Amino acid sequence: MVSATDILHARILIVDDQQANVLLLERMLRGAGYDSVTSTMNPGEVCELHRKHRYDLILLDLLMRGMDGFQVMEGMKEIEPEGYLPVLVITAHPDHKLRVLQAGAKDFVSKPLEMAEVLARVHNMLEVRLLHLETRKLYNELVAEHKRSIELTAQPGAMVGVVEEERLATHWFRSLRFRHPWLQLNLLTVFAAAAVVGMFQGTINRLLILTIFLLVLAGQSGNTGSQALAITLRGIILGDLQPGKEKMLVMKEALLGLLNGALVDLVAAIGMYLVASFQHFPGALMLSAVVFLAMVGSCIISGICGAIVPLILKRFGTDPVTASSIFFTTAPPT
């Protein structure tokens, strides 16, 4: 948004072949707080001055010796390719007003000049002009970002899903080619997770009550990480994730994993304690405490993985939408 300070710092040029009019306008503008006001009494140099300084507003007298305001505006159209002339015309001839607007001027003020009217029209024109420039800058940044995205996807050696990402209209056979390699990779990661669980098979055999805990652990940590994964992917796709903010995102998801895990897993620990007590299991309180700590730790890890996996895949040029879930599903259960 344009602030009052931006408006007062705007570059203004006064063009009039009468020194008295120039001094009057300068006094009005400077008295109102505008600090970048220049002037010229030579209309022939306006185009060159505007090409060099790119004024935010030009107060242009209409009838001048040698070159009138209409000729000045015609010359400015070659400088402003979008046809936006930041011109406020000053005229003593009301019959010229329609022609002035048709020539490209954005507004006009009549002589004799009234300070309140001049300042109001100047402020309004500057606000519109600065908003126009700000919008054009944002548009150019979006276009540049889109071009960079196209260049990235066109890089040779990109992994599956980058060169041609899957869309809703993609043929089923091409979709199969996109997805199937990742599912094969997912099979390997699932075996890795199962191997970790197998390392504790002896403990599980002695404490069958832990099988209940494993299901709760996998479900809770998986949901926590899925939330982080969805938010991260949304930020990448929509461009909300600004460069240099990745570390802050990971820390935020770790904190949310801790807080959500502590609140939800407290209920799970109480439930485990009640189940263990009902079965007259010795050490029910200790078991519920272990369940609480394990689930909180798992939720923290899940939150971190949900944020960091798509970031890493994007860094290596892989489509995070296609591949993130493959790697993510390995981490939380372990």
N, C-alpha and C positions, 0 to 999 in steps of 0.2 A: 504493500500500500504506500501511497505517496503521503509524506508527512508535511507539516507546515514548514519545517526547516528546509526540506527539499525544495519547496516552492520558493522560499526566500533566497535560496542559493542558485536559482535558475539563471541561465545566461539570457540577457535581454539586450536587443539592439534597437535604438531609436533612429529612424530615418526621416529627416525633414530638412528642407533647404532654408528654413527660417530659424535663426539662432534662438530667437525668443521662445519659439515652440519647443525646441530641444531642451533649453534650460528649464522650462516649466515642467515638462514631463520627467526630466531627471530629478527635479526637486520633489515631485509627487512620489516617484518610485523609491528614491532613497529614503525619504521621510517615512515611508511605509515599511522599511526594513529590507528592501531588495539590495543586495550587496554586489551584484555582478551586472551593472548597467553600463553599457557603452553606447556611443552615438556616432553618426556620420551625417554630413550635410551633402554628400555626394552620392546620389542614387546609383551611379554607374559602378560603384565598388561594392554594392550590397551582396551580389552573388558570390564574388570572390571571398568576401568576409564570411559569408555563411558557409561556404565550402570549407573554409579553414577552421572556423570555430563552432559550427553546428549550433546555432542559437536555438533556445527553447521557445523564444517568442520574439517576433519582429513587429514593432509599432511603426507602421508605414504610412506616411502622408501620401495622399492620392495625387494631388496636383503639384508637381515640382518642375523646375526649369531643366531642360535638356532631356529628361527621362521621367515619365510619369510612373505612378504605382502599378498600373496595369502591365507595363513593359517589364518592371522589376519582377512581378509575379510570374510572367512567362519565362523569364530567365531562370527563376528558382525551380520551375518544374523539371528542368534538366538535372538539377542537383538532387531533388527529392524524388527518387524513382517510384515511390509508392503514391505520389501525388498529394501527400499531406503537406500543406503549406502552413507553417505556424505563424500566420500573419494576422495582425489586428490592424485594420485600415482606419486611418483618421481622415475624415472628410467633412467639408462644409457644404456639400451638395447632396441633399437627401435623395435626389433623383438618380444618383449613382449607386445606391445601396444594393439594388438587385444585381446590377452588373458586377459589383465588387464580389458578391457571394458566388456568382457564376464563374468568375475568374479564378476562384480557388481560395479566397480569404475565408477564414473561419468565423470572423466577427468584425464589427465596425463600431466606431464611436464618433459621435458628431461634435463638430465645433459649434460654439465655444465649449471648451472642455470643462466638465464638472468632475472634481477630484473623486468623489464617491463612486461615480459611474465608471470612471477609468480604472480605479483600483479593483472594483468588483469584476469587471470584464477581464482584466489582466490576470487576476487570481483564478478565475474559472478556466480561462484558456490554458494557463500553465498547468493546472491540475489535470485537464484532459490530455495535454501534450505529454506530460510525464507518465501518465498511466499508459498512453499509447506506446511510448518508448519502453516502458517496463514490460508490457505485454509482448512486444516484438522481441525483446531480449529473451524472455522465457520461451517463446516459440522457437527461436534460433537454437537455444540450448536443447530443447526437446528433439529438434531435427538432428542436431549433432550427435546426441545420445543414440538416436535411432540408427544413424549411419555407423556409429561405432559398434552397435549390436549386430548389424548386418556384416560388418567386416570380421567380427569375432566368429560368427557362425560360418563364415566362408573360409576360415583358416584350415589348411590341409592338416591331416592327422588328427582331426577332432574325434572324440570318442562318440559312441552311439548316442543319438538323440540331439546332437548339436548341429550337424550339417543340415539336417531336415527334421525339425522337431515335429512330433505327431500332432495332428489337428483333428477336429471332429470329422472332417470330410476325408481323412486319410483312408485309403483302401485297406481292407482287412488284412491282406497279405503283407502290406508294408507295415501295418501296425504289429503284426506278428513278428516281423523282423526287428522292429524297434524293441519290443518288450521281452521276447523270449531269452536273449542272451543274459539279461538282467535276472530273470527268474532262475536260470541255471546257476548264476553267481549267488543268488539268494539261497539256493539249496546248500551250497558250500558253507555259507555263513550260519545257516540253521544247524548244520552238523557241528560247527565249531561251538555254538551255544550249547548244544546238547552234550558235547564232550565236557564242557565246564560243569554242567549239572551232574554228569556221570562221575566226576571226581568226588562228589559228596554223596554217592549212592549209599555208602555204608551208614552214614549218619541218618539219611532218609529212611533206610530200612529199620533202624532202631527207633526212629521217631516218626511214625506214620502220620502223625498229626501235622507234620510239616508239609504234606502234600496239599492240604488246604491252603496253607500259607503261600505255596508256590503259585497257585492259581491267582490268589489275590494280588501277590507281588507283581506277576506278569501283567495282569489287567490294569492295575493302578499306575505302574510306572510307564506302561505303554501309552495309556491315555495322556499322561502328563507330557511325555515326549512328543506325542502326536500334535498336541496343542502348540508346542514350541515350533515344531516342524511346519505346521500350517501357517503360522504367523510369519516365520522367516521366508517361506516360499512366496507368500503374498507380498512381502516387502521387496523381494528381489524382482518379481514379475511387474509390480506396479511402479518400481523405481523409488519406493519410499526409503529404502536402505541407502543412506548416503555413505560415500567412501570414507573410511576412517572410523566409522561407527560400529564396526563388527564386534570389537572387544566389548563395548558397552552392551550390545545385544546379548552376547553370550553371558555376561555377568548378570543381566536382568533375568534371563531365563533360569540361571542357576539359583538366583534368589527366589524366584517364583516356585521353582521345584522344591526348595527348602520349606517355604511357607505353606504351599498347598500340601506338600507331603506331610508336614508336621500336623496340620489340622485334620486331614483325612485319615492319616495313618494312626492318629490317636484313637479314633473310633475303631479302626481295624485291630489295634492292640487290645483294646477293651474287649472286643468280640473274641479274640483269640484267648484272652484270659478266661472269659466265661465258658468257652468251649472246653478248654483244658481243665478248668475246675469241675465242670459237669462230668468229665470223664475221670475225675480223681487223679489227674496227671500231676506228679510231684514237680515242684518248681514252676508252677503255672505263672507266677508273677515274673520270674526271670525270663521265661519263654516269651511272654507278651512284651517285655522290654526289648528283647533281642529282635522280635518282629518289628517293633516300632522303629528301632535304629536302622535295621536293614532296609525297610521300606522308605524311610526318609532318604537314606543314602542313594537308593535306587532311583527315587524321583529326581534328586539333584543331578545324577548322571544322565537320566533321560532328558531332562531339560537342556543340559549342556549339549548332548548329542543332537537333539532336535534342532538346535540352532547352528551348531558347528558343522554338521554333515553337509547340508546344502551349500554352506559357504566354501567348504573345502572343494566340493565337486565343481562349483562355479569357478573357483580359482584355477582348477586344472582343465577348464574348458568343457566340462561335461554338463549335460542338461540336468539340473538338479530336480526338476519335476519328475523325470522318468526314473532317476537312479537313487534319490535320497532314501526312499522307503526301504530299498534293498539293504543298504548298509545300516540304516537306523534300527531295523527290527532285530539286529544281532545284539546291540548294546544293552537295552533295558533289562531283559531277562537275566543277563549275566551279573 
